[in-house]
Each structure stands twice: as structure tokens, then as C-alpha cells.
Amino acid sequence: MKLAILGAGVSGLTLARTLAEGGFDPDDLTLFEAAPVPGGLCRSRTVEGFTYDVAGGHILYSKDAEVMDWMKAEAGGPSAFTSCERNTKIRFEDRWVHYPFENGLGDLPPQANFDCLSGYVQAWHERSVSNSTAPDDFGTWIQWRFGKGIAEHFMNPYNEKIWKRPLTEVSSDWVAGRVPDAPVEDVIRSAVGIRTEGYTHQSSFFYPLNGGFQAITDGMAGRVADRIRLNTLVESLQRTPSGWNVNGESFDLVVSTLPLDGLHSLMAEVPADITEAMQTLEFNGLVTYLVALDRPEQSDLSWIYLPHESQGPANRVTYMSNYSPNNAPEGKSSLLVEITYRGGAPVPAQSLEGETLKGLESAGLISRSEVLFADRAEVSHAYVVFDHGYNARREAIFRWMDEVDLIPLGRFGRYEYDNSDLCVSKARALAAGLLARAARG
Ligand SMILES: Cc1cc2nc3c(=O)[nH]c(=O)nc-3n(C[C@H](O)[C@H](O)[C@H](O)COP(=O)(O)OP(=O)(O)OC[C@H]3O[C@@H](n4cnc5c(N)ncnc54)[C@H](O)[C@@H]3O)c2cc1C
């Protein structure tokens, strides 16, 4: 069975690796990758001795220990990784607030602490008395779950920065398991100054010692290097009686990790309703800046959240040089700044750099005189946006893909909020299915 895998990010690479390991003839595998290097969203870049992850700070963490071990092994085994304790904070005016916010209320100025605590207790009380179910839009959900104070002081401004649209347009479906859910007693404790942890998920994580997060996908790619066609944009995908043509070349089967929202543009005969469903899937792009600093880093922060407008357009900053000593030259440090933009809109202009640095300075994170340089990267697809039509569109698209035997895989291939570990487990599960299918003939 001749198989084409579209995209050599972590999903495509894992699929190819696992198939080859499972006895699939490597000569029957072809990965098409538009970029000059494999890795997709896991890519990293090194500039003047400073290494950063182009799609924002990446950490290796998985609830699935076997998957995590496999990913480490791909990059040279456990000794090729550093282990870090997660230390995440919110920069609130000139203070550091423990993350998650509701477990850090005692770090707030007294009035904000009161607003947040009183709102949280009221919301909790109203939910208990009315026995209400979770509202289906994220904006209303925030107030229902956290109350007015936390909504206004943190959740609304932070989420508006990252999602770039009214929060009522975003569905609340995606929050389960992603937005921490603190018991009311813990929130009261934290408001009066008794420390509560709140969020033990990812309390420690791993990061490659050298080469940034891309070291993981480099390891995978090295094992299937001769099957990857780099600098090869997939421009056409044509159904044939026996399978598919990719850029005019014939294959029995295609697995696509390409963004689902643009797939219709590669194919001639997509039904109009499916084209529309694809075109209206929503996403956000990302601009990142690596800010190289002429000073050692004194904190042990992992990453921080910036909710205020006065802190500039960035929503999150990763302390890249704290992840691995090799991420910055001796005596220097680096911050990686993330700024989202609405998917499909023009990429923010170069002037964003000035606004971003000004915001970091007013947040008290840097002084302009310490900045050696800023390096910019752009990612067209960073976040899936779960708007209200998301589920119906996706189901219709997958039904049609199933009919034409075109297999979707990956974060944007399936339009799922998956980190690399989940991409790995889904690709491995698909590989098992394809091996069984190949064996059936
Ligand atoms: C801000 C941010 C932070 C994240 N943090 C973490 C984290 O801490 N830990 C973690 O594990 N994960 C994290 N992730 C998620 C992780 O990056 C993704 O889950 C993973 O990289 C997705 O891999 P993929 O192979 O599914 O997709 P992609 O990496 O998007 O791969 C798709 C590939 O297809 C190629 N392609 C696209 N169009 C074409 C075409 N027409 N022809 C040929 N090739 C094409 C692309 O160049 C790309 O290489 C984060 C993501 C973001 C955006």
C-alpha cells in the first residue's frame, strides 16, 4: 500500500516512524512537507546563541508516561532532557500572582482581592441554589463559574487578548479539563493568605537540553529522513478510482495533517456544503518574539500571563533561558513573547515589535537597555477556535472524508486542541489501524 502523509510535523513524523517500526515497507511511505525543515509547530530556531520555540514556549509533559518516554527516546533518551519545576505566575499590575488566579487572590491588592472573592462566593452560591447547568458560551460561562470579580480583573481581559473576538462567540465546550476548577474553600483560603496549590497538572516537565523542542521532531525525522520531501508544498489532491493523486503522483491512501480549513482549496470536487464547513472553521495565528537580554535571569519562572492592556499585545511570556542552560549564552537570558491574531486576517505589521517591548517594559519585565535584539517568528495556525458551529462543521467534514477515504490527523488536521503528546498517541493509534489494514490487503 503506497501511503502519502501530508505534513511532517510531530503527527506525520510519528505516523511514519511507527509504521516503519511496525513493518510497513518504508519505500511505500512519502511525507510531503512545505517547509525546509520538518517539525511543524514543534520547530525551534537558534539566533546568535539564543534558542527558542517558534510557535511559543513548548514543554514536554504527558499524562501518558509511555508516550513521554517514547518522545524522549526519539531525541536521545532521558539524559538529553532537563527537568523543570513549573513556576507560572500572572503579572498583575506590579505584583506576581500565583497561578491559577483563583488560588492566588491573596497576592492581589485588597480591593481586587475582595472583588474576586466576593464574586467567586456569590457565583458558587448561585450555582448551588439554582442547580444551573454550564452556559454554552465562554463569556457567560466565565462569570457563571468564577463570578464578576475574577471575570473583570483577569479572565475576560486575558481571554480577549488570546481569542481576539467577543468571548460570547466562543463555545464553553473546550474548557473542561483545561480551565482549573478550584473548590470554594481553597479560594477563600488563598484570599486570606493561606497558600493553596490548585493546579498540580504539569507540576514538573521536561525540555531538550539542546536544540529547543525541535530536538524531539529532529530525532523522529532522522529515522525516516529519506522518506521526507522537504520544500514540497501540496498543491493538489485528486481522487482517482484506486486512491489519490498528490501533486499528480499516485497513492493508495492519504493521511492529511494539513489545516482542515484550507483542504478544500487543494481538491476539485468537494461538495459545496463541505467547502463551506471547512472555510468557516475558525482559528488564530501567532506572532512570537524572542527577546534576547544582556543579563542573567534571576527568577525561576517558567511562563507568565499578561492580562492587562497596558502590558502590551502579548498574552504569555516564556522564560526560555530557564528551560535549558543551553537556550542562551552564558550570562544572558531570553524571554519568548506570544501574540495571537485572528486566523485569516493580515499578519500583524512589524511595528508590533515596538508595542510589544514597550508593554514588557511597562509590565516591569525588561528594561529596553538590556535588549540585545528581538527575533520574530510567525505561525499561521496556532489555536483552534471553538465557536458555536464547530462541532457540526467538523462532524460533516469527517463524514465526507470518511466517504472518500481521506484520513485526517493532527492538531489542525483534525482541528483539536492537542499538544504534541496527544498528537503522538493519536498518530500511533492510527498507525496500528493502518498496519492492520495493510495486512488485510
Ligand atoms: C502557542 C502554542 C503552545 C504550545 N505548547 C505546547 C507544549 O507546551 N507542549 C506540547 O506538547 N505541545 C504544545 N503545543 C502544541 C503542539 O505544537 C502541536 O500539538 C503539534 O506541534 C502539532 O503537530 P501536527 O503535526 O499535528 O501539526 P503541525 O505541526 O501543524 O504540522 C503540519 C505540517 O504540515 C505542513 N504543511 C501545511 N500545509 C502544507 C502543504 N500545503 N503542503 C505541505 N506541507 C504543508 C506544515 O508546514 C507543518 O509542518 C503548542 C502549540 C501552540 C500553538
The ligand as a MOL file (V3000), in Angstrom:
LIG
                    3D

  0  0  0     0  0            999 V3000
M  V30 BEGIN CTAB
M  V30 COUNTS 53 58 0 0 0
M  V30 BEGIN ATOM
M  V30 1 C 1.2880 28.5670 21.4910 0
M  V30 2 C 1.4120 27.0660 21.4770 0
M  V30 3 C 1.9680 26.4180 22.5730 0
M  V30 4 C 2.0690 25.0360 22.5900 0
M  V30 5 N 2.6530 24.4290 23.6560 0
M  V30 6 C 2.8420 23.1120 23.6510 0
M  V30 7 C 3.5430 22.4810 24.7190 0
M  V30 8 O 3.9860 23.1390 25.6580 0
M  V30 9 N 3.7390 21.1250 24.6550 0
M  V30 10 C 3.2660 20.3960 23.6080 0
M  V30 11 O 3.4810 19.1870 23.6180 0
M  V30 12 N 2.5820 20.9450 22.5970 0
M  V30 13 C 2.3650 22.2870 22.5870 0
M  V30 14 N 1.6980 22.8740 21.5500 0
M  V30 15 C 1.0320 22.0410 20.5510 0
M  V30 16 C 1.9680 21.4420 19.5090 0
M  V30 17 O 2.7380 22.4410 18.8900 0
M  V30 18 C 1.1040 20.7580 18.4470 0
M  V30 19 O 0.2000 19.8790 19.0450 0
M  V30 20 C 1.8930 19.9220 17.4510 0
M  V30 21 O 3.1040 20.5240 17.0970 0
M  V30 22 C 1.0200 19.7090 16.2130 0
M  V30 23 O 1.6840 18.8740 15.3260 0
M  V30 24 P 0.9960 18.3930 13.9610 0
M  V30 25 O 1.9800 17.5630 13.2920 0
M  V30 26 O -0.3540 17.8490 14.2550 0
M  V30 27 O 0.7270 19.7370 13.1480 0
M  V30 28 P 1.7590 20.7720 12.5420 0
M  V30 29 O 2.9180 20.9080 13.4250 0
M  V30 30 O 0.9470 21.9830 12.2280 0
M  V30 31 O 2.2440 20.0790 11.2070 0
M  V30 32 C 1.6160 20.2430 9.9660 0
M  V30 33 C 2.7070 20.2990 8.9190 0
M  V30 34 O 2.0980 20.4440 7.6390 0
M  V30 35 C 2.8830 21.3130 6.8610 0
M  V30 36 N 2.0330 21.8590 5.7920 0
M  V30 37 C 0.9880 22.7000 5.9070 0
M  V30 38 N 0.4390 22.9400 4.6900 0
M  V30 39 C 1.1510 22.2070 3.7940 0
M  V30 40 C 1.0370 21.9790 2.3870 0
M  V30 41 N 0.0700 22.5410 1.6390 0
M  V30 42 N 1.9300 21.1500 1.8140 0
M  V30 43 C 2.9030 20.5290 2.5400 0
M  V30 44 N 3.0340 20.6980 3.8640 0
M  V30 45 C 2.1710 21.5210 4.4880 0
M  V30 46 C 3.3470 22.3660 7.8530 0
M  V30 47 O 4.5000 23.0440 7.3940 0
M  V30 48 C 3.6240 21.5120 9.0880 0
M  V30 49 O 4.9530 21.0790 9.1410 0
M  V30 50 C 1.5950 24.2720 21.4930 0
M  V30 51 C 1.0660 24.9150 20.3630 0
M  V30 52 C 0.9810 26.2960 20.3510 0
M  V30 53 C 0.4250 26.9800 19.1330 0
M  V30 END ATOM
M  V30 BEGIN BOND
M  V30 1 1 1 2
M  V30 2 1 2 3
M  V30 3 2 2 52
M  V30 4 2 3 4
M  V30 5 1 4 5
M  V30 6 1 4 50
M  V30 7 2 5 6
M  V30 8 1 6 7
M  V30 9 1 6 13
M  V30 10 2 7 8
M  V30 11 1 7 9
M  V30 12 1 9 10
M  V30 13 2 10 11
M  V30 14 1 10 12
M  V30 15 2 12 13
M  V30 16 1 13 14
M  V30 17 1 14 15
M  V30 18 1 14 50
M  V30 19 1 15 16
M  V30 20 1 16 17
M  V30 21 1 16 18
M  V30 22 1 18 19
M  V30 23 1 18 20
M  V30 24 1 20 21
M  V30 25 1 20 22
M  V30 26 1 22 23
M  V30 27 1 23 24
M  V30 28 2 24 25
M  V30 29 1 24 26
M  V30 30 1 24 27
M  V30 31 1 27 28
M  V30 32 2 28 29
M  V30 33 1 28 30
M  V30 34 1 28 31
M  V30 35 1 31 32
M  V30 36 1 32 33
M  V30 37 1 33 34
M  V30 38 1 33 48
M  V30 39 1 34 35
M  V30 40 1 35 36
M  V30 41 1 35 46
M  V30 42 1 36 37
M  V30 43 1 36 45
M  V30 44 2 37 38
M  V30 45 1 38 39
M  V30 46 1 39 40
M  V30 47 2 39 45
M  V30 48 1 40 41
M  V30 49 2 40 42
M  V30 50 1 42 43
M  V30 51 2 43 44
M  V30 52 1 44 45
M  V30 53 1 46 47
M  V30 54 1 46 48
M  V30 55 1 48 49
M  V30 56 2 50 51
M  V30 57 1 51 52
M  V30 58 1 52 53
M  V30 END BOND
M  V30 END CTAB
M  END
